[in-house]
Amino acid sequence: MKILVTGGAGFIGSALAKRLVTQGHTVTVIDSFNEYYDPSLKRAREKEFLSACEVIEGDITDAQTVEKLFAEHSFDLVCHLAAQAGVRYSVEAPEVYVQTNVLGTQVLLEAMRKHGVKRMVYASTSSAYGMETEVPFVEDAAADRPVSVYAATKRSGELLAHSYYKQYGIETTCLRFFTVYGPWSRPDMAMLKFAQKMTAGEAIDIYNNGDLRRDFTYVDDIVDGFVKAVETPLGYEVINLGNGSPVELMSFVQLLEKELGVKAQKNMLPMQQGDVFETYADTSKAKELLGFEAKTSLEKGIQAFTNWYIYCDRSQY
Ligand SMILES: NC(=O)c1ccc[n+]([C@@H]2O[C@H](COP(=O)([O-])OP(=O)(O)OC[C@H]3O[C@@H](n4cnc5c(N)ncnc54)[C@H](O)[C@@H]3O)[C@@H](O)[C@H]2O)c1
């Protein structure tokens, strides 16, 4: 298939684009290489993962750029990962989230409608469930009480995709990712941020005094599930992609300490605005519809992360 990957220089998008090429697809990437975090990490991923892809530096909220892109290619499917990610920054700059995650998604869907592209796989988030949802999170829970602007805008993307399905038959599988981690990860996420601080001898911020649980999911498992969704037309669906076994934040820190061989200094802080206490995926729908099951234990995943972290050329980014 001819596939467009938006956000393809990002942490998950770059790994996905490479896998799709390996599976014989022709992949075009669009990414703005914006400065939310150091763009040289995105350039380094481009070198490492995207050598067999066409890479376009462009903004998905720019309708002219997107129109030109769709006019010049005949895509069969869009993997939509470009987003303003991160719960914390959405407190500081909510407008960026609305612009990228809502307008950007609508611009893409409109180009798909105009150019007859019939399928999208959309990177959504466990944040869509909010604070009040019972664990484990099941896809048919209401998901209409978002805690953060990030969650509200990502959920809006799911809803926009549904309206394009009903009106124009554009099929979208929305994959709700649960805390993705691994090599080449984002510097604003706990794993890389903690590793950088711990190895520099600086204290790490622990929110809610460590009383948080996260369903950490290894990036290769997410890519496996994403590729299965690409291969499986389902009409419109929302599916959790998670590990299905939440871990206490402090156990996660201990594993990281063990693998890095460093004891963490900790700033114990209250709960932060926009955050949730626990994420926990019910993965039965992913298993049933996609044959997906996460394979990587947190121990193995953290080992792979630290191997990358220790040996990567951090002088570049
Ligand atoms: N990492 C996680 O744990 C996680 C969890 C849930 C959902 N997600 C979702 O998965 C997707 C990928 O996340 P990631 O962790 O790889 O983040 P990332 O920030 O590394 O990747 C996103 C990419 O999108 C690009 N981008 C941002 N705005 C753009 C725009 N207007 N036009 C074109 N490109 C733009 C960025 O430059 C970046 O390279 C996002 O949609 C995110 O919401 C991630």
The ligand as an SDF file (V2000), in Angstrom:
LIG
                    3D

 44 48  0  0  0  0  0  0  0  0999 V2000
    4.1090    8.2910   23.6450 N   0  0  0  0  0  0  0  0  0  0  0  0
    3.0250    7.9300   24.3030 C   0  0  0  0  0  0  0  0  0  0  0  0
    3.0800    7.3710   25.3990 O   0  0  0  0  0  0  0  0  0  0  0  0
    1.6540    8.1750   23.7120 C   0  0  0  0  0  0  0  0  0  0  0  0
    0.5280    7.7640   24.4560 C   0  0  0  0  0  0  0  0  0  0  0  0
   -0.7370    7.9730   23.9380 C   0  0  0  0  0  0  0  0  0  0  0  0
   -0.8820    8.5420   22.6810 C   0  0  0  0  0  0  0  0  0  0  0  0
    0.2120    8.9430   21.9850 N   0  0  0  0  0  0  0  0  0  0  0  0
   -0.0060    9.5460   20.6630 C   0  0  0  0  0  0  0  0  0  0  0  0
    0.8800    8.9320   19.7450 O   0  0  0  0  0  0  0  0  0  0  0  0
    1.2950    9.8650   18.7610 C   0  0  0  0  0  0  0  0  0  0  0  0
    2.8020    9.8910   18.6580 C   0  0  0  0  0  0  0  0  0  0  0  0
    3.3510   10.2510   19.9280 O   0  0  0  0  0  0  0  0  0  0  0  0
    4.9100   10.3090   20.1910 P   0  0  0  0  0  0  0  0  0  0  0  0
    5.1180    9.9310   21.6060 O   0  0  0  0  0  0  0  0  0  0  0  0
    5.6370    9.6010   19.1040 O   0  0  0  0  0  0  0  0  0  0  0  0
    5.1250   11.8940   20.0940 O   0  0  0  0  0  0  0  0  0  0  0  0
    6.2090   12.7580   19.2840 P   0  0  0  0  0  0  0  0  0  0  0  0
    6.0290   14.1560   19.7670 O   0  0  0  0  0  0  0  0  0  0  0  0
    7.5530   12.1510   19.3840 O   0  0  0  0  0  0  0  0  0  0  0  0
    5.6850   12.6350   17.7850 O   0  0  0  0  0  0  0  0  0  0  0  0
    4.7550   13.5230   17.2050 C   0  0  0  0  0  0  0  0  0  0  0  0
    5.3830   14.1000   15.9490 C   0  0  0  0  0  0  0  0  0  0  0  0
    4.4000   14.9590   15.3390 O   0  0  0  0  0  0  0  0  0  0  0  0
    5.0650   16.0730   14.8070 C   0  0  0  0  0  0  0  0  0  0  0  0
    4.1070   17.1790   14.7270 N   0  0  0  0  0  0  0  0  0  0  0  0
    3.5740   17.8920   15.7390 C   0  0  0  0  0  0  0  0  0  0  0  0
    2.7460   18.8280   15.2480 N   0  0  0  0  0  0  0  0  0  0  0  0
    2.7570   18.6950   13.9060 C   0  0  0  0  0  0  0  0  0  0  0  0
    2.0950   19.3700   12.8520 C   0  0  0  0  0  0  0  0  0  0  0  0
    1.2620   20.3880   13.0870 N   0  0  0  0  0  0  0  0  0  0  0  0
    2.3300   18.9550   11.5770 N   0  0  0  0  0  0  0  0  0  0  0  0
    3.1830   17.9320   11.3160 C   0  0  0  0  0  0  0  0  0  0  0  0
    3.8370   17.2650   12.2870 N   0  0  0  0  0  0  0  0  0  0  0  0
    3.6250   17.6340   13.5720 C   0  0  0  0  0  0  0  0  0  0  0  0
    6.1950   16.3640   15.7930 C   0  0  0  0  0  0  0  0  0  0  0  0
    7.2600   17.0970   15.1740 O   0  0  0  0  0  0  0  0  0  0  0  0
    6.6080   14.9580   16.2140 C   0  0  0  0  0  0  0  0  0  0  0  0
    7.7200   14.5030   15.4610 O   0  0  0  0  0  0  0  0  0  0  0  0
    0.6550   11.2030   19.1510 C   0  0  0  0  0  0  0  0  0  0  0  0
   -0.5050   11.3710   18.3900 O   0  0  0  0  0  0  0  0  0  0  0  0
    0.3090   11.0230   20.6140 C   0  0  0  0  0  0  0  0  0  0  0  0
   -0.8030   11.8110   20.9810 O   0  0  0  0  0  0  0  0  0  0  0  0
    1.4880    8.7770   22.4720 C   0  0  0  0  0  0  0  0  0  0  0  0
  1  2  1  0
  2  3  2  0
  2  4  1  0
  4  5  1  0
  4 44  2  0
  5  6  2  0
  6  7  1  0
  7  8  2  0
  8  9  1  0
  8 44  1  0
  9 10  1  0
  9 42  1  0
 10 11  1  0
 11 12  1  0
 11 40  1  0
 12 13  1  0
 13 14  1  0
 14 15  2  0
 14 16  1  0
 14 17  1  0
 17 18  1  0
 18 19  2  0
 18 20  1  0
 18 21  1  0
 21 22  1  0
 22 23  1  0
 23 24  1  0
 23 38  1  0
 24 25  1  0
 25 26  1  0
 25 36  1  0
 26 27  1  0
 26 35  1  0
 27 28  2  0
 28 29  1  0
 29 30  1  0
 29 35  2  0
 30 31  1  0
 30 32  2  0
 32 33  1  0
 33 34  2  0
 34 35  1  0
 36 37  1  0
 36 38  1  0
 38 39  1  0
 40 41  1  0
 40 42  1  0
 42 43  1  0
M  CHG  2   8   1  16  -1
M  END
$$$$
